Each structure stands twice: as C-alpha cells, then as structure tokens.
Amino acid sequence: MKSKKLLTILLSTIMTFSPVSSIYATGPVGKKSKSEPKTTIIFWEKSKQNNKKSTTNINEKKFNNFEEINQFFQQNISKFGLKKGSLKSTKTLKDEKGKTYYHTIYQIESIPVYYGRIVFTTEKDSTMSSITGRVDTAFENGNWKNKIKLSKNAAIEKAKNNIKYEGLYESKADLYLYNFEGNPYVAYLVDLDTDTGNWNVFVNAEDGSIVNKFNNTPYSN
C-alpha cells in the first residue's frame, strides 16, 4: 500500500492561499484552481472590497452563529463556485479582539468532504471579516449515500486487520468523501491508537478495501 502522510493539513486553523487579484470580488467568490484539478479556492476579504456593491448582501448582514452562516452559504452556493451542499461546524473560536472564527467543513448528502475546509471570520459586531477555504469538487455529481455498503464497526475491523500492533488503546471511524490520487471514494477514516502509533486508515465504504493509510506518530516506520 502506498502510504501518504496527510498534509497535516488541515491546519484548519491557518489556511494559506496564493492571492489572485481577480479573486478580490464583490462578494464571496469560489474560483477554480489552475494548479489543482477539481479544486475550488474560496476567498473573500472585507478590506479588499473598496466600498463596491456586493453581489450578495454580505456587507450588510450580521452573522451571530454558525446556523446563520450555513444558511447564507446554501442560499448563495453558486457564488462560492459550488453546485450543492451545506456546511458542518467543526469548531468555533474567539480571540481577545472579539473576532469569531467559524471553522467548517463542506458536506454533500450530509457526508463531509475531507478536503473541504472553510473558515468564516466575523468582527466583534458580527459582520463578516473574511472567508477562506479550499474545496474538492470531485463529489458534486455522485449519489454517495447509496454506495455505502460497509458499517462503521466493519470498517474498524478491516483497518485493524491491515496494520501490525499488539496493544489497541482506542478506535473510532468517521465517514468522509475522500479523494485519493484523483479517485473519489466514500470512505471511513478509521483512527487507531495503538502501541505502534496513531494510525489513520481510509477504508472504502463500498467494498471494504484499504484506500490509504499512514501513521501520524513522528519517526514511526
């Protein structure tokens, strides 16, 4: 199995993007990446608007909670460069200046897209300050829920049988839409905390095959 260490990516707290001048538009914008196929870069920043009229009413709106952000996202989804879907909250943070950081993950058919993190930042007065994210769009045309044949417990057993360990301390599995080497899967991300390290194993929810695996423990073999 070809192992790929996950870009401990989802530095979901810090997302770095290459600025593109045309992306500073009047409203939240999703723009297809030229370097990454089937990836939409989402960027909007209040300070870049230069008092232009927004294509949405985002400049006038106040967002007091995640539910209001998710509603706005779904009502304006085409402006984000997406066809369908919703958001799931992963965490909400506040800083000493009163800004709120809503960390979300894009989902289709209520299944989170693994490479689909979007952060919405609001000011102290609840107006939107910025939106940043990258979304894998490879899953927009599938009927993913109907493809799920494997249970969560069965996926954990498949993952356990695929790695070597003597002691298992904890195990859990979460369903994702996962793109690996250009191939889209509906897969369980199985997290196994063992004496040989903390393993992440992606198990195909259709047939139980192992899509990818890696050990998150530093200096592990």
C-alpha positions in Angstrom: 0.0 0.0 0.0 1.4 3.3 -1.0 1.3 5.4 2.1 0.8 9.2 2.0 1.3 11.3 5.0 -1.7 13.6 5.3 -0.6 17.2 4.9 -1.4 17.6 8.5 -3.5 19.6 6.6 -6.0 20.7 7.8 -4.2 23.1 9.6 -7.7 24.0 9.9 -6.6 27.0 11.9 -4.3 28.5 9.4 -5.1 28.3 5.7 -2.6 29.8 3.3 -3.5 30.7 -0.2 -1.8 32.3 -3.1 -3.6 35.6 -3.6 -5.1 36.1 -7.1 -6.0 39.7 -7.9 -9.2 38.8 -9.7 -10.5 36.9 -6.7 -11.0 40.1 -4.7 -14.5 40.4 -6.0 -17.7 42.0 -4.6 -18.8 39.1 -2.6 -17.7 35.6 -1.6 -16.1 34.0 -4.6 -15.2 30.5 -5.4 -12.6 30.2 -8.2 -11.4 27.0 -9.8 -7.7 26.4 -9.1 -5.5 26.3 -12.2 -2.9 24.1 -10.5 -5.2 21.7 -8.6 -7.9 19.9 -10.7 -11.3 19.8 -9.2 -10.4 22.2 -6.5 -12.2 25.5 -5.8 -10.4 28.2 -3.9 -12.8 30.4 -1.8 -11.6 33.8 -0.8 -13.4 37.0 0.3 -12.0 39.8 2.5 -13.8 42.8 3.7 -10.8 45.1 3.4 -10.4 44.3 -0.3 -13.9 45.5 -1.3 -13.1 49.2 -1.7 -16.8 50.0 -0.9 -18.0 48.3 -4.1 -21.5 47.0 -4.2 -21.6 43.3 -3.2 -23.1 40.7 -5.4 -24.7 39.4 -2.2 -25.8 41.3 0.9 -22.8 40.1 2.8 -21.6 43.6 3.7 -24.9 44.5 5.4 -25.5 41.1 7.1 -24.7 40.1 10.6 -23.8 36.5 11.5 -24.4 35.7 15.1 -23.9 31.9 14.9 -23.0 29.0 12.7 -26.6 28.4 11.6 -26.8 31.9 10.0 -23.5 31.3 8.2 -24.7 27.9 6.9 -28.0 29.4 5.7 -26.2 32.2 3.9 -23.8 29.7 2.3 -26.6 27.5 1.0 -28.6 30.5 -0.3 -25.6 31.8 -2.2 -23.8 28.5 -3.0 -23.2 29.3 -6.7 -21.2 32.4 -5.6 -18.9 30.0 -3.8 -18.3 28.2 -7.1 -20.2 25.1 -5.9 -23.4 23.4 -7.2 -24.8 21.9 -4.0 -24.0 21.0 -0.4 -24.0 22.5 3.1 -21.6 23.2 5.9 -20.9 21.3 9.2 -19.4 23.1 12.1 -16.1 21.7 13.3 -15.2 24.3 15.9 -15.8 28.0 16.8 -13.0 30.1 18.4 -12.9 33.7 19.7 -9.9 36.0 20.1 -9.2 38.8 22.5 -10.3 41.4 20.0 -13.8 39.9 19.8 -13.4 38.2 16.4 -15.1 34.9 15.9 -13.6 32.1 13.8 -16.1 29.6 12.5 -14.3 26.5 11.3 -16.5 24.5 9.0 -16.3 21.5 6.6 -18.2 21.3 3.3 -20.5 18.3 3.0 -22.6 16.6 0.3 -25.6 14.4 1.3 -24.5 15.2 4.9 -21.2 13.4 4.3 -18.1 15.7 5.0 -15.7 16.3 2.1 -12.3 15.5 3.5 -10.5 18.3 1.6 -13.3 20.8 2.1 -12.4 23.2 4.9 -13.8 26.8 5.0 -13.2 29.4 7.8 -15.6 32.3 8.2 -14.3 35.1 10.4 -16.6 37.7 11.9 -15.9 41.0 13.6 -16.9 41.9 17.1 -20.1 43.5 15.7 -20.9 40.1 13.9 -20.2 41.5 10.4 -18.2 39.2 8.1 -14.5 40.0 8.0 -13.2 37.2 5.7 -13.9 33.8 4.2 -11.1 31.4 3.2 -11.1 27.8 2.1 -10.3 25.1 -0.4 -13.0 22.7 -1.6 -12.6 19.4 -3.5 -15.4 19.4 -6.1 -15.0 15.9 -7.3 -18.1 14.7 -5.4 -20.8 17.0 -6.7 -22.3 14.6 -9.2 -22.3 11.4 -7.3 -25.0 9.6 -5.3 -22.8 8.7 -2.4 -25.1 7.6 0.3 -26.4 4.7 -1.9 -22.8 3.5 -2.3 -22.3 2.8 1.4 -22.3 -1.0 2.0 -20.0 -1.3 5.0 -20.9 -0.5 8.6 -18.7 1.6 10.8 -17.8 -1.4 13.0 -16.9 -3.5 10.0 -14.6 -0.7 8.7 -12.8 -0.6 12.0 -12.2 -4.4 11.8 -10.9 -4.0 8.2 -8.5 -1.3 9.4 -7.3 -3.4 12.4 -6.5 -6.3 10.2 -4.4 -4.1 7.9 -1.8 -2.9 10.4 0.6 -4.6 12.9 0.2 -3.9 16.6 -0.1 -5.7 19.9 -2.0 -3.1 22.0 -5.0 -1.2 20.9 -6.0 1.7 23.1 -8.7 3.4 21.2 -10.5 3.2 17.9 -13.1 5.3 16.0 -14.4 5.8 12.5 -15.9 8.7 10.6 -17.4 8.8 7.2 -15.9 11.1 4.5 -15.9 11.8 0.8 -12.1 11.3 0.2 -10.2 12.0 -3.0 -7.0 9.9 -3.2 -4.7 10.2 -6.2 -7.6 11.6 -8.3 -10.1 8.9 -7.5 -13.1 9.8 -5.4 -14.3 7.5 -2.6 -16.9 7.4 0.1 -14.7 6.0 2.9 -14.4 5.6 6.6 -11.4 7.4 8.2 -10.5 4.9 10.9 -8.4 6.2 13.7 -6.5 3.5 15.6 -4.4 4.5 18.7 -2.0 1.5 19.1 1.4 0.7 20.6 2.9 1.1 17.2 1.5 4.6 16.7 -1.6 6.5 15.8 -2.8 5.1 12.5 -5.3 6.7 10.1 -6.7 4.1 7.7 -9.1 5.0 4.9 -11.5 2.1 4.3 -13.6 2.1 1.2 -17.3 2.1 2.4 -18.4 0.3 -0.8 -16.2 -2.9 -0.7 -14.0 -2.7 2.4 -10.7 -2.3 0.6 -8.0 -0.1 2.0 -7.7 3.2 0.1 -4.8 4.8 2.0 -3.2 4.6 5.4 -0.5 6.5 7.3 1.0 6.6 10.8 0.7 10.1 12.5 3.3 9.2 15.1 6.6 11.1 14.5 9.6 8.9 13.5 7.3 5.9 13.1 8.1 3.2 10.4 
